[in-house]
Amino acid sequence: MNSLEAEAAAPSHEDMPDVTELILQDILAGRLPPGTWLKQIDLERRYSCTRPQVRRALDRLVQKRLVEHIPNRGYHVHEQDGRRAQEVSDIRVILEVAISDRIVANAGDADIANLRTLASRFDDLVLNGTMLELYEANLAFHRYLLVLAGNQELVELITEIRQRTSSAPVSQWRTRARIEQSGREHQQMIDAIEKRDVDILKELTRRHILQT
């Protein structure tokens, strides 16, 4: 087979399975429970894909803190530390609730419109997107909120704190109802900012982080 024939025979990027999403769905569904070792050859067979695809998918999930890589041993599904996760959530509540007044004070009409756009994208992805796309849309919404406080060091601090546990809230989005509730909470937070109601924004932020 010459090079042109080989190129024609190779699957296009559009034909290749989204291995990252397939592994993520199996993790969230409990088919790959916490602590499961993810052997690349097994994943190749499971998802009918290539070794490079598997490796890229695993590395992406490591970045999302849903998979852990142990040098010289391999990859395994992240085992959530409930105590650590709760403590991180408590820290986030303290920091993010405290800047609600700054967010309200600094948010202009254009900012509110941008937040609506970001929240609407999240809502659209609930119906038409992948879990990873939802994850990225959620991060974009919350990062914009944090930036409105006008303190870049705080933005970086909260971002770093979130990275200390398994990816949140992806690991908590186990039902469609919970995802849709997160979308409604985004819109309610924007409503509070638009009405300049700091107290309501504080309460919504607390509930949203704690998933209550």
Contacts in CASP RR format, 6 or more apart in sequence:
PFRMAT RR
TARGET T0000
AUTHOR 0000-0000-0000
METHOD contacts of the structure
MODEL  1
MNSLEAEAAAPSHEDMPDVTELILQDILAGRLPPGTWLKQIDLERRYSCT
RPQVRRALDRLVQKRLVEHIPNRGYHVHEQDGRRAQEVSDIRVILEVAIS
DRIVANAGDADIANLRTLASRFDDLVLNGTMLELYEANLAFHRYLLVLAG
NQELVELITEIRQRTSSAPVSQWRTRARIEQSGREHQQMIDAIEKRDVDI
LKELTRRHILQT
1 9 0 8 1.000
16 49 0 8 1.000
16 53 0 8 1.000
17 47 0 8 1.000
17 48 0 8 1.000
17 49 0 8 1.000
17 53 0 8 1.000
18 130 0 8 1.000
19 43 0 8 1.000
19 47 0 8 1.000
19 49 0 8 1.000
19 53 0 8 1.000
19 54 0 8 1.000
19 56 0 8 1.000
19 57 0 8 1.000
20 56 0 8 1.000
20 57 0 8 1.000
20 60 0 8 1.000
20 61 0 8 1.000
20 132 0 8 1.000
21 130 0 8 1.000
21 131 0 8 1.000
21 132 0 8 1.000
22 47 0 8 1.000
22 57 0 8 1.000
23 32 0 8 1.000
23 38 0 8 1.000
23 43 0 8 1.000
23 47 0 8 1.000
23 57 0 8 1.000
23 58 0 8 1.000
23 61 0 8 1.000
23 67 0 8 1.000
24 61 0 8 1.000
24 66 0 8 1.000
24 131 0 8 1.000
24 132 0 8 1.000
24 170 0 8 1.000
25 131 0 8 1.000
26 32 0 8 1.000
27 61 0 8 1.000
27 66 0 8 1.000
27 67 0 8 1.000
27 77 0 8 1.000
28 131 0 8 1.000
28 170 0 8 1.000
28 171 0 8 1.000
28 173 0 8 1.000
28 174 0 8 1.000
32 38 0 8 1.000
32 77 0 8 1.000
33 77 0 8 1.000
34 77 0 8 1.000
34 78 0 8 1.000
34 79 0 8 1.000
34 80 0 8 1.000
35 76 0 8 1.000
35 77 0 8 1.000
35 78 0 8 1.000
35 79 0 8 1.000
36 76 0 8 1.000
36 77 0 8 1.000
37 74 0 8 1.000
37 75 0 8 1.000
37 76 0 8 1.000
38 58 0 8 1.000
38 67 0 8 1.000
38 74 0 8 1.000
38 75 0 8 1.000
38 76 0 8 1.000
38 77 0 8 1.000
40 51 0 8 1.000
40 54 0 8 1.000
40 55 0 8 1.000
40 58 0 8 1.000
40 75 0 8 1.000
41 51 0 8 1.000
43 49 0 8 1.000
43 54 0 8 1.000
43 57 0 8 1.000
43 58 0 8 1.000
44 50 0 8 1.000
44 51 0 8 1.000
44 54 0 8 1.000
47 53 0 8 1.000
47 54 0 8 1.000
58 67 0 8 1.000
58 69 0 8 1.000
58 75 0 8 1.000
59 69 0 8 1.000
60 132 0 8 1.000
61 67 0 8 1.000
62 68 0 8 1.000
62 69 0 8 1.000
62 75 0 8 1.000
64 132 0 8 1.000
64 135 0 8 1.000
64 167 0 8 1.000
64 170 0 8 1.000
65 78 0 8 1.000
65 163 0 8 1.000
65 165 0 8 1.000
65 166 0 8 1.000
65 167 0 8 1.000
66 77 0 8 1.000
66 78 0 8 1.000
66 166 0 8 1.000
66 167 0 8 1.000
66 170 0 8 1.000
66 171 0 8 1.000
67 75 0 8 1.000
67 76 0 8 1.000
67 77 0 8 1.000
67 78 0 8 1.000
68 75 0 8 1.000
68 76 0 8 1.000
68 77 0 8 1.000
68 78 0 8 1.000
68 79 0 8 1.000
69 75 0 8 1.000
70 76 0 8 1.000
78 166 0 8 1.000
78 167 0 8 1.000
78 171 0 8 1.000
80 165 0 8 1.000
80 166 0 8 1.000
80 171 0 8 1.000
81 165 0 8 1.000
84 164 0 8 1.000
84 165 0 8 1.000
85 165 0 8 1.000
85 166 0 8 1.000
85 168 0 8 1.000
88 161 0 8 1.000
88 162 0 8 1.000
88 164 0 8 1.000
88 165 0 8 1.000
88 168 0 8 1.000
89 168 0 8 1.000
89 209 0 8 1.000
89 210 0 8 1.000
91 161 0 8 1.000
92 158 0 8 1.000
92 161 0 8 1.000
92 162 0 8 1.000
92 209 0 8 1.000
93 205 0 8 1.000
93 206 0 8 1.000
93 209 0 8 1.000
93 210 0 8 1.000
95 154 0 8 1.000
95 157 0 8 1.000
95 158 0 8 1.000
95 161 0 8 1.000
96 146 0 8 1.000
96 158 0 8 1.000
96 205 0 8 1.000
96 209 0 8 1.000
97 202 0 8 1.000
97 205 0 8 1.000
97 206 0 8 1.000
99 146 0 8 1.000
99 149 0 8 1.000
99 151 0 8 1.000
99 154 0 8 1.000
100 198 0 8 1.000
100 201 0 8 1.000
100 202 0 8 1.000
100 205 0 8 1.000
101 198 0 8 1.000
102 148 0 8 1.000
102 149 0 8 1.000
102 150 0 8 1.000
102 151 0 8 1.000
103 145 0 8 1.000
103 148 0 8 1.000
103 149 0 8 1.000
103 193 0 8 1.000
103 201 0 8 1.000
104 192 0 8 1.000
104 193 0 8 1.000
104 196 0 8 1.000
104 197 0 8 1.000
104 198 0 8 1.000
104 201 0 8 1.000
106 148 0 8 1.000
106 149 0 8 1.000
106 150 0 8 1.000
107 115 0 8 1.000
107 148 0 8 1.000
107 193 0 8 1.000
111 144 0 8 1.000
111 148 0 8 1.000
112 190 0 8 1.000
112 193 0 8 1.000
112 194 0 8 1.000
114 144 0 8 1.000
115 141 0 8 1.000
115 144 0 8 1.000
115 145 0 8 1.000
115 190 0 8 1.000
115 193 0 8 1.000
116 187 0 8 1.000
116 190 0 8 1.000
118 137 0 8 1.000
118 140 0 8 1.000
118 141 0 8 1.000
118 144 0 8 1.000
118 186 0 8 1.000
119 141 0 8 1.000
119 183 0 8 1.000
119 186 0 8 1.000
119 187 0 8 1.000
119 190 0 8 1.000
121 137 0 8 1.000
121 140 0 8 1.000
122 134 0 8 1.000
122 137 0 8 1.000
122 138 0 8 1.000
122 141 0 8 1.000
122 182 0 8 1.000
122 183 0 8 1.000
122 186 0 8 1.000
123 183 0 8 1.000
123 186 0 8 1.000
123 187 0 8 1.000
125 133 0 8 1.000
125 134 0 8 1.000
125 137 0 8 1.000
126 134 0 8 1.000
126 176 0 8 1.000
126 179 0 8 1.000
126 180 0 8 1.000
126 183 0 8 1.000
131 170 0 8 1.000
131 173 0 8 1.000
134 170 0 8 1.000
134 173 0 8 1.000
134 179 0 8 1.000
135 167 0 8 1.000
135 170 0 8 1.000
138 169 0 8 1.000
138 182 0 8 1.000
141 186 0 8 1.000
143 155 0 8 1.000
143 159 0 8 1.000
145 189 0 8 1.000
146 154 0 8 1.000
146 155 0 8 1.000
146 158 0 8 1.000
147 155 0 8 1.000
149 155 0 8 1.000
162 168 0 8 1.000
169 182 0 8 1.000
169 211 0 8 1.000
172 178 0 8 1.000
172 211 0 8 1.000
173 179 0 8 1.000
173 182 0 8 1.000
178 211 0 8 1.000
182 208 0 8 1.000
185 204 0 8 1.000
185 207 0 8 1.000
185 208 0 8 1.000
188 204 0 8 1.000
189 201 0 8 1.000
189 204 0 8 1.000
189 205 0 8 1.000
189 208 0 8 1.000
192 198 0 8 1.000
192 200 0 8 1.000
192 201 0 8 1.000
192 204 0 8 1.000
193 201 0 8 1.000
END
